[in-house]
Amino acid sequence: MHHRVVKVHAADCRRKDGCTCRASVCHPFGRTCPHGVDLRCGQRHKAGDGQLGQPLCLDCYDHTAQVVWNHEAPELWRRTIQQVDRELRRLGRAHGVELRRRYIKVYEFQVRGVVHYHALIRLDGHNPDCPGAIVPPPREITRDMFEEAARVAFVKTAYTSASHPANGGQGWHIAWGDKGLDIKHVNAPGGEVNLAQITGYIAKYVTKSTEVTGLTLRRVDDLSVDVHGDLRTHLGRLIRACWDLGEHPDYTRLRRWAHQFGYGGHITTKSRAFSATLGFIRMQRTIWRRTEGHPHTWDDEQAEQVIYELGYHATGWITTGDALLANTAAAMARARHLAGLDALADELAQQRTVTRSLAA
């Protein structure tokens, strides 16, 4: 996989992702794969390079395993959080205290089309008189203890997905990768991450989708899968893998989410007691409008007359045939425009020739 890694950033670098610092060589060492492709790349890719996220060999890359992992990522996170609770209960019993965890997470797509999570997990204490209250954790529990419990939970969590004929009648092993866990303490003394940075990161990731991969689609159907599932491209093979695996009853959701390479989870999820709920925020907004907001100037005697009602009909072209007709008409219009320009240029050239002849 073509990648860009900057091991040492410049002193004035403020953008750790997408910066202009000198990157290391992509793949200086490699071999020739069974398909005859040289698995080496001596380039130092820049941010935004079109090769980033592309496999060195399309035939060697396991596209089916990637879309299945995207499909199972929400379930893997659910099991991981349950395991975190178990580890915290063990830690609490060992020190004679009760612990609670609260979290908020958002997902982000990597350039290669794999989803990964950014999560903020907070350790709280427990007040038996008010279980929903947010109280500081006991002093007996240190940051390192909390990190170790979370790390153990992530390492332990693994399971096998539903069986599929494409994998020899077996399921896929679903677990977190050996390089996929990066734990940092927030607001720790001497730490490099603070809460303001985390809030900014979460706000940034919420606004992102699959555009980082270079492809943004709406739902794929029977008519458009042949157009988008191009086997000559990496992303096209991911879409085709979703469609082919989706024939199995246990993997039908892969077809529904083929435009997101199999991932169908929510953009962000959080514990109910992590912060203010959306219902509480709406209630506060309503109270403010009724007490301090500007009063409306509606006249009770004013009559409301509905002239016309507009409703949502559709987005884009319904079928690929409609899109083909529209693109053909646009191409013909451009061709007529260019032909007119050529004819005008020829006419002007002839006029210049006649003028020169008369002058002679």
Residue pairs with C-beta under 8 A, 6 or more apart in sequence:
1 53
1 54
1 55
1 56
1 61
1 112
2 26
2 27
2 41
2 45
2 49
2 51
2 52
2 53
2 54
2 55
2 56
3 26
3 45
3 52
3 53
4 23
4 26
4 45
4 46
4 47
4 49
4 52
5 23
5 24
6 16
6 19
6 21
6 22
6 23
6 24
7 24
8 21
9 16
9 19
9 21
10 19
10 21
13 19
13 21
17 47
18 47
18 48
19 47
20 46
20 47
22 44
23 44
23 45
23 46
24 44
25 41
25 42
25 43
25 44
26 41
26 42
26 43
26 44
26 45
27 39
27 40
27 41
27 42
27 56
28 40
28 42
29 40
30 38
30 39
30 40
30 41
30 56
31 39
31 40
32 38
32 39
33 39
33 56
33 57
33 59
33 60
34 60
35 57
35 59
35 60
37 56
37 57
37 59
37 60
38 56
39 56
39 57
39 60
40 56
41 51
41 56
43 49
43 51
45 51
45 52
50 214
52 111
53 110
53 111
53 112
53 113
53 213
53 234
54 112
54 234
55 61
55 112
55 234
58 232
58 234
58 237
61 234
61 237
63 234
63 237
63 238
63 240
63 241
64 166
64 167
64 241
64 245
65 172
66 112
66 113
66 114
66 238
66 241
66 261
66 262
67 238
67 241
67 242
67 245
67 254
67 261
67 262
68 161
68 164
68 172
68 174
68 245
68 251
68 254
68 262
69 114
69 172
69 174
69 262
70 113
70 114
70 115
70 260
70 261
70 262
70 263
71 161
71 251
71 253
71 254
71 257
71 262
71 263
71 264
72 161
72 172
72 174
73 107
73 115
73 117
73 263
73 265
74 264
74 265
74 266
75 174
76 157
76 159
76 174
76 175
76 176
77 105
77 117
77 265
79 157
79 159
80 153
80 154
80 157
80 176
81 101
81 103
83 153
83 154
83 156
83 157
84 101
84 121
84 149
84 150
84 153
85 101
86 153
87 149
87 150
87 152
87 153
88 99
88 100
88 101
88 123
88 149
89 99
90 149
91 99
91 141
91 145
91 149
92 98
92 99
92 141
95 138
95 140
95 141
97 125
97 126
97 138
97 140
97 141
98 125
98 126
98 128
99 123
99 124
99 125
99 126
99 137
99 138
99 141
100 123
100 124
100 125
100 126
100 273
101 121
101 122
101 123
101 124
101 271
102 121
102 122
102 124
102 134
102 270
102 271
102 273
102 274
103 119
103 120
103 121
103 122
103 270
103 271
103 274
104 119
104 120
104 202
104 268
104 269
104 270
104 271
104 274
104 275
105 117
105 118
105 119
105 120
105 268
105 269
105 270
106 117
106 118
106 119
106 202
106 205
106 206
106 267
106 268
107 115
107 116
107 117
107 118
107 205
107 263
107 265
107 267
107 268
108 115
108 116
108 117
108 118
108 205
108 208
108 212
109 115
109 208
109 209
109 210
109 212
109 213
109 261
109 263
110 116
110 212
110 213
111 212
111 213
111 214
112 213
112 234
113 210
113 213
113 234
113 235
113 238
113 261
114 261
115 261
115 263
115 265
116 180
118 201
118 202
118 205
120 186
120 198
120 202
121 150
122 274
123 137
123 141
123 146
124 134
124 135
124 136
124 137
124 273
125 135
125 136
125 137
125 138
126 135
127 133
127 135
132 273
134 273
137 146
143 185
143 188
147 183
147 185
150 183
151 181
151 183
154 176
154 181
155 176
157 175
157 176
158 173
158 174
158 175
159 174
159 175
160 170
160 171
160 172
160 173
160 174
161 171
161 172
161 174
162 171
162 248
162 250
162 251
163 169
163 170
163 171
163 250
164 170
164 171
164 172
164 245
164 248
164 250
164 251
165 248
166 244
166 245
166 248
184 191
184 192
184 193
185 191
185 193
186 193
186 194
186 195
186 198
187 193
187 194
187 195
202 268
206 267
206 268
209 216
209 260
210 216
210 217
210 259
210 260
210 261
213 235
213 261
214 235
215 235
217 228
217 259
218 259
218 315
218 316
219 256
219 258
219 259
220 228
220 229
220 239
220 242
220 243
220 255
220 258
220 259
223 319
223 320
223 321
224 320
225 239
225 240
225 243
225 258
227 320
228 236
228 239
228 258
228 259
229 236
229 237
229 239
229 240
229 243
230 236
230 237
230 240
231 237
231 240
235 261
238 261
238 262
239 258
239 259
239 261
241 262
242 254
242 255
242 257
242 258
242 261
242 262
243 254
243 255
243 258
245 251
245 254
246 252
246 253
246 254
246 255
246 256
246 258
253 264
254 262
256 264
257 263
257 264
316 323
317 323
317 326
